[in-house]
Amino acid sequence: MELPWAEPYKIKMTEEIFTSSREEREKWIEEAGFNLFNLSSDKVYIDLLTDSGTGSMSDKQWAEMMLGDESYAGSQSYLKLQKVIQDTLGFPYFLPTHQGRAAENILFSALLKEGMVVPGNSHFDTTKGHIEFRKAHAIDCTIEEAFDIDDLHPFKGNIDLNKLEEVYKTHSKEQIPLCLITVTCNSSGGQPVSMENIKAVKELSDQYGIPVFFDAARFAENAYFIKEREANYKDKSIKEIVKEMFSYGAGFTMSAKKDGLVNIGGLLAMRDEELFRTCGNFGIIYEGYITYGGLAGRDLGALAQGLMESTEYPYLQARIHQVEYLGKKLMEYGIPVQQPIGGHAVFVDALKFLPNVPRAEYPAQTLGIELYKEGGVRGVEIGTLLADRDPETREDRFPKLELLRLAIPRKVYSYKHMDYIAAALKNVYERRNEIRSGYEIVWEPEILRHFTVKLKKK
Ligand SMILES: *Cc1c(COP(=O)(O)O)cnc(C)c1O
């Protein structure tokens, strides 16, 4: 018999998680204004709110925490990170930042002005927030296949070159400071972008003189999908694929809380020395000196080690198979999920799951609340609440998909936990026809409302 693959690690430390009763959860979620972000973690049994900063670190990363060099300038931990960014990711210049959004803030402070546009594939919410805060526009050029959850296109994060060229033709070069490729594409379901597409976007952008940047939070998971699904890359190592991918970019922003395998941190990398200097000035006022950028030396060391580990095939194989396992289990139960299953999360189609809940009553949020009440499992709405209001008309923007995201933290939960999640969702699915109403907003902030919005039952 052929030996199956298994995790390339064993577990050295465990952490208690808390069970609760349905009655307790019903009370807690009401007190939380029906916003899952408002629940304290001891009220959650399995936490799939995000895969951001929620992973477990390896013993070698913890060793880096002890070895952290806390020198203000020229820290040895910084030099370790510099070596990985230069040798493994292939960029000569970088700034550490406290998170991905801080890297976005610096890059957009340097490049983006009112009225400009940033084309890309379904920009991440904080990215869009930073763009719109500067009165500029994010233009989504994702391929149409991404919006059909049953379409089995292997690279649903791809950019539609016709849509992109349309943006290039209808704007001047000065209006488009960059094109942003998000790998993997979080907002369209953790879906990868093919190397072929990255190359084509780079070629097209070169013709119009537009630099290509990556939002690289899940760059390693994207590289895994390229290896698995793109014939020419099957025999290449993840590190080779990563290097080629990044070779087409002028730089990247990265939330290191994803494939950096750390609990906090971000990066901004670039090829251009002058851009590095400009960004360095913003980095110093917003984040800290250019060699630490809001992080401790120990954080930089753990990140250097994390980037080396997340670009190893056996780790990625175990990671992505666990997510796929959950997705397949849900499909076995007949639950409508985004296909193919993405890299870091399973996305449940709330419009198909809860057809009786009106669109204006936030079906994906409603489903998230039902799943929490059922089993203490916390997912997150990727739908109308997240899409926010149109900045000009202040009307709700209804995105093409209304999804409940179940994000799987890295190296944290077991396969039994996956079975539990699937069973909880199956129970909700069995009583889906009884769920006929959702929620309405009681209070919301100006932007990024999903984090703090308060709701009541409709
Ligand atoms: C998480 C994330 C960000 C923002 O990073 P933070 O570290 O949360 O500030 C940006 N883009 C993508 C694709 C992300 O997943």
The ligand as an SDF file (V2000), in Angstrom:
LIG
                    3D

 15 15  0  0  0  0  0  0  0  0999 V2000
   -4.7080   40.1130    6.1680 C   0  0  0  0  0  0  0  0  0  0  0  0
   -4.5940   40.7150    4.8710 C   0  0  0  0  0  0  0  0  0  0  0  0
   -4.2320   42.0650    4.7250 C   0  0  0  0  0  0  0  0  0  0  0  0
   -4.0460   43.0030    5.8900 C   0  0  0  0  0  0  0  0  0  0  0  0
   -3.0890   42.5660    6.7650 O   0  0  0  0  0  0  0  0  0  0  0  0
   -3.1280   42.8070    8.3410 P   0  0  0  0  0  0  0  0  0  0  0  0
   -1.9020   42.1290    8.8190 O   0  0  0  0  0  0  0  0  0  0  0  0
   -4.3890   42.2010    8.8630 O   0  0  0  0  0  0  0  0  0  0  0  0
   -3.0910   44.2810    8.5590 O   0  0  0  0  0  0  0  0  0  0  0  0
   -4.0810   42.5480    3.4380 C   0  0  0  0  0  0  0  0  0  0  0  0
   -4.3040   41.7670    2.3650 N   0  0  0  0  0  0  0  0  0  0  0  0
   -4.6530   40.4730    2.4650 C   0  0  0  0  0  0  0  0  0  0  0  0
   -4.8620   39.6480    1.2420 C   0  0  0  0  0  0  0  0  0  0  0  0
   -4.8230   39.9070    3.7280 C   0  0  0  0  0  0  0  0  0  0  0  0
   -5.1940   38.6370    3.8070 O   0  0  0  0  0  0  0  0  0  0  0  0
  1  2  1  0
  2  3  1  0
  2 14  2  0
  3  4  1  0
  3 10  2  0
  4  5  1  0
  5  6  1  0
  6  7  2  0
  6  8  1  0
  6  9  1  0
 10 11  1  0
 11 12  2  0
 12 13  1  0
 12 14  1  0
 14 15  1  0
M  END
$$$$
